[in-house]
Amino acid sequence: MSANTDTADAVAELVKQLPPHLTENFEKADQQLRQFYGTAPGVTNLLRMWLACGSPSQIRSEFESAVLDIKRRQSSPHAEGGFDEDDL
């Protein structure tokens, strides 16, 4: 088995273990993609892409917003060294 297959299998197992409220948005996005484009990657692949795209600063920011309820945050560049619309 390749590393990609192992990763896909691990994510598929993770999706099975998640409660429905955590996969609901991925199911909606999958349905919307299918409606708009006639095809969609599936919930497992959307979740995998979501996990792969998160930068450390995005993950930290989500944690701070959700758990720590930090109202004022410092501006810091993203991984490529620039600022995105969230920093404006």
C-alpha atoms as an extended CHARMM CRD file, in Angstrom:
* protein
*
        88  EXT
         1         1  MET       CA              0.0000000000        0.0000000000        0.0000000000  PROA      1               0.0000000000
         2         2  SER       CA              1.2120000000        3.4960000000       -0.7830000000  PROA      2               0.0000000000
         3         3  ALA       CA              1.4000000000        6.3650000000        1.6990000000  PROA      3               0.0000000000
         4         4  ASN       CA             -1.5280000000        8.0840000000       -0.0710000000  PROA      4               0.0000000000
         5         5  THR       CA             -3.6750000000        4.9720000000        0.2650000000  PROA      5               0.0000000000
         6         6  ASP       CA             -2.7340000000        4.6280000000        3.9300000000  PROA      6               0.0000000000
         7         7  THR       CA             -3.6250000000        8.2740000000        4.5540000000  PROA      7               0.0000000000
         8         8  ALA       CA             -6.9110000000        8.0000000000        2.6680000000  PROA      8               0.0000000000
         9         9  ASP       CA             -7.8090000000        4.8840000000        4.6560000000  PROA      9               0.0000000000
        10        10  ALA       CA             -6.9510000000        6.6290000000        7.9360000000  PROA      10              0.0000000000
        11        11  VAL       CA             -9.0990000000        9.6390000000        7.0410000000  PROA      11              0.0000000000
        12        12  ALA       CA            -11.9620000000        7.3430000000        5.9780000000  PROA      12              0.0000000000
        13        13  GLU       CA            -11.7830000000        5.6640000000        9.4040000000  PROA      13              0.0000000000
        14        14  LEU       CA            -11.7410000000        9.0720000000       11.0910000000  PROA      14              0.0000000000
        15        15  VAL       CA            -14.8480000000       10.1610000000        9.1790000000  PROA      15              0.0000000000
        16        16  LYS       CA            -16.6740000000        7.0190000000       10.3490000000  PROA      16              0.0000000000
        17        17  GLN       CA            -15.8720000000        7.8760000000       13.9750000000  PROA      17              0.0000000000
        18        18  LEU       CA            -16.9360000000       11.5230000000       13.8310000000  PROA      18              0.0000000000
        19        19  PRO       CA            -20.3730000000       12.4490000000       15.1390000000  PROA      19              0.0000000000
        20        20  PRO       CA            -22.8070000000       13.6220000000       12.4460000000  PROA      20              0.0000000000
        21        21  HSD       CA            -22.6840000000       17.2870000000       13.4610000000  PROA      21              0.0000000000
        22        22  LEU       CA            -18.9550000000       17.3740000000       12.5940000000  PROA      22              0.0000000000
        23        23  THR       CA            -19.4210000000       15.9630000000        9.1040000000  PROA      23              0.0000000000
        24        24  GLU       CA            -22.5770000000       17.9040000000        8.2750000000  PROA      24              0.0000000000
        25        25  ASN       CA            -20.7790000000       20.8640000000        6.6470000000  PROA      25              0.0000000000
        26        26  PHE       CA            -18.6540000000       18.5280000000        4.5340000000  PROA      26              0.0000000000
        27        27  GLU       CA            -21.7740000000       16.6740000000        3.3960000000  PROA      27              0.0000000000
        28        28  LYS       CA            -23.4140000000       19.9930000000        2.4500000000  PROA      28              0.0000000000
        29        29  ALA       CA            -20.3050000000       21.1170000000        0.5670000000  PROA      29              0.0000000000
        30        30  ASP       CA            -20.1640000000       17.7910000000       -1.2670000000  PROA      30              0.0000000000
        31        31  GLN       CA            -23.8300000000       18.1490000000       -2.2790000000  PROA      31              0.0000000000
        32        32  GLN       CA            -23.2680000000       21.7380000000       -3.4280000000  PROA      32              0.0000000000
        33        33  LEU       CA            -20.2230000000       20.7850000000       -5.4990000000  PROA      33              0.0000000000
        34        34  ARG       CA            -22.1820000000       17.9490000000       -7.0890000000  PROA      34              0.0000000000
        35        35  GLN       CA            -25.0600000000       20.3390000000       -7.8400000000  PROA      35              0.0000000000
        36        36  PHE       CA            -22.8180000000       23.0810000000       -9.2820000000  PROA      36              0.0000000000
        37        37  TYR       CA            -20.3120000000       20.9360000000      -11.1970000000  PROA      37              0.0000000000
        38        38  GLY       CA            -21.9650000000       17.5440000000      -11.6220000000  PROA      38              0.0000000000
        39        39  THR       CA            -19.2480000000       15.8470000000       -9.5900000000  PROA      39              0.0000000000
        40        40  ALA       CA            -17.7460000000       16.0300000000       -6.1280000000  PROA      40              0.0000000000
        41        41  PRO       CA            -14.8190000000       14.3910000000       -4.3150000000  PROA      41              0.0000000000
        42        42  GLY       CA            -16.8790000000       12.9670000000       -1.4510000000  PROA      42              0.0000000000
        43        43  VAL       CA            -16.9610000000       13.7750000000        2.2480000000  PROA      43              0.0000000000
        44        44  THR       CA            -13.7780000000       11.8560000000        3.0660000000  PROA      44              0.0000000000
        45        45  ASN       CA            -11.7160000000       13.6650000000        0.4310000000  PROA      45              0.0000000000
        46        46  LEU       CA            -13.1450000000       17.0670000000        1.3650000000  PROA      46              0.0000000000
        47        47  LEU       CA            -12.2160000000       16.4440000000        4.9890000000  PROA      47              0.0000000000
        48        48  ARG       CA             -8.7550000000       15.3100000000        3.9490000000  PROA      48              0.0000000000
        49        49  MET       CA             -8.2610000000       18.4620000000        1.8360000000  PROA      49              0.0000000000
        50        50  TRP       CA             -9.5000000000       20.6400000000        4.7060000000  PROA      50              0.0000000000
        51        51  LEU       CA             -7.0100000000       19.0770000000        7.1020000000  PROA      51              0.0000000000
        52        52  ALA       CA             -4.1690000000       19.3840000000        4.6050000000  PROA      52              0.0000000000
        53        53  CYS       CA             -4.8290000000       23.0830000000        3.9240000000  PROA      53              0.0000000000
        54        54  GLY       CA             -4.7950000000       24.3630000000        7.4710000000  PROA      54              0.0000000000
        55        55  SER       CA             -1.7260000000       26.4230000000        8.2890000000  PROA      55              0.0000000000
        56        56  PRO       CA             -0.4620000000       26.6490000000       11.8750000000  PROA      56              0.0000000000
        57        57  SER       CA             -1.6450000000       30.2640000000       12.1010000000  PROA      57              0.0000000000
        58        58  GLN       CA             -5.1380000000       29.3320000000       10.8650000000  PROA      58              0.0000000000
        59        59  ILE       CA             -5.3690000000       26.4520000000       13.3300000000  PROA      59              0.0000000000
        60        60  ARG       CA             -4.1720000000       28.6570000000       16.1730000000  PROA      60              0.0000000000
        61        61  SER       CA             -6.5910000000       31.4120000000       15.1890000000  PROA      61              0.0000000000
        62        62  GLU       CA             -9.5410000000       29.0000000000       15.1180000000  PROA      62              0.0000000000
        63        63  PHE       CA             -8.5420000000       27.7050000000       18.5480000000  PROA      63              0.0000000000
        64        64  GLU       CA             -8.2180000000       31.2060000000       19.9400000000  PROA      64              0.0000000000
        65        65  SER       CA            -11.5720000000       32.2520000000       18.5250000000  PROA      65              0.0000000000
        66        66  ALA       CA            -13.4550000000       29.1400000000       19.5850000000  PROA      66              0.0000000000
        67        67  VAL       CA            -11.9000000000       28.1830000000       22.8850000000  PROA      67              0.0000000000
        68        68  LEU       CA            -10.1000000000       31.1630000000       24.2970000000  PROA      68              0.0000000000
        69        69  ASP       CA            -12.6050000000       33.7340000000       23.0290000000  PROA      69              0.0000000000
        70        70  ILE       CA             -9.8070000000       36.1490000000       22.1820000000  PROA      70              0.0000000000
        71        71  LYS       CA            -11.3480000000       39.3300000000       20.8050000000  PROA      71              0.0000000000
        72        72  ARG       CA             -8.2310000000       41.2280000000       19.7790000000  PROA      72              0.0000000000
        73        73  ARG       CA             -5.5900000000       39.3560000000       17.8650000000  PROA      73              0.0000000000
        74        74  GLN       CA             -2.2580000000       40.3770000000       16.5370000000  PROA      74              0.0000000000
        75        75  SER       CA             -1.7220000000       40.6460000000       12.8190000000  PROA      75              0.0000000000
        76        76  SER       CA              0.7440000000       38.1280000000       11.5320000000  PROA      76              0.0000000000
        77        77  PRO       CA              1.5570000000       37.0850000000        7.9820000000  PROA      77              0.0000000000
        78        78  HSD       CA              0.4610000000       33.7210000000        6.6290000000  PROA      78              0.0000000000
        79        79  ALA       CA              2.9530000000       31.0820000000        5.5340000000  PROA      79              0.0000000000
        80        80  GLU       CA              3.7790000000       32.8980000000        2.2840000000  PROA      80              0.0000000000
        81        81  GLY       CA              4.6060000000       36.0730000000        4.1850000000  PROA      81              0.0000000000
        82        82  GLY       CA              1.5220000000       38.1210000000        3.3250000000  PROA      82              0.0000000000
        83        83  PHE       CA             -1.7060000000       39.0350000000        5.0330000000  PROA      83              0.0000000000
        84        84  ASP       CA             -5.1180000000       37.7190000000        4.0610000000  PROA      84              0.0000000000
        85        85  GLU       CA             -8.5710000000       39.2710000000        4.3530000000  PROA      85              0.0000000000
        86        86  ASP       CA             -8.9500000000       38.0250000000        7.9360000000  PROA      86              0.0000000000
        87        87  ASP       CA             -6.0930000000       40.3240000000        8.9700000000  PROA      87              0.0000000000
        88        88  LEU       CA             -7.6220000000       43.4800000000        7.5190000000  PROA      88              0.0000000000
